[in-house]
Amino acid sequence: MNIGIYGGTFDPIHKGHVRLLKMAKEHGGLDRVIVLPDRIPPHKHAENLVSGEDRLAMCRLAVGDIDGAEVSDWEIRREGLSYSVITLRHFHEVYPDDRLWFIMGSDMLTSFRKWYCYSEILTLAGLICMTRYEGDDDKLEAAAEVLRAEGGEVRLVNMKALEISSSQVRALLAEGGDCTGLLDERVTEYIRSKGLYRKQEG
């Protein structure tokens, strides 16, 4: 079985994230995708800090209808630095007979050889890189070829991105703006019911 590992802050998870997951699953040949919200260290957000439990809940609402997609709380529950290689070691132990695939954006592939224990990552998982921007193809293919020469398996998946950022969504929510088209309706309702991302008074 081919299992995708899709990590991110997902603060909040938006339709761009969900589209990327669907494209990676469909065009990357994946049977399952594990969505893995990162643990956010306390210093990362001084304001409007959203808990791991809230981000897990929003992810479950956003991907619950996608066949083969599931949400894991493994990184949320961990203490200490969250390196990709540590996560992949864990899931390699959990699924020793399956092939893992690490899903990443195009900016990550070009800097991948600077990652902590990147060569070990190549032994633990293949890479699925979502090529989101026009004109990136030659640069990404060159980066993929370097990693392939080192024994890595790299798949490039072309997709037209939904140009949405979580920071843009958070700013809109803080002002009480309309996020129709940016967020799943269930996620919007969850945010509203919990009072998340509201602008702090005073």
PyMOL commands that set and color helices and strands:
alter all, ss='L'
color gray80, all
select helices_A, chain A and resi 15-27+52-63+74-77+84-94+106-110+112-114+118-124+137-149+166-174+185-194
alter helices_A, ss='H'
color red, helices_A
select strands_A, chain A and resi 2-8+32-37+69-71+99-105+126-131+154-158
alter strands_A, ss='S'
color yellow, strands_A
deselect
rebuild
show_as cartoon
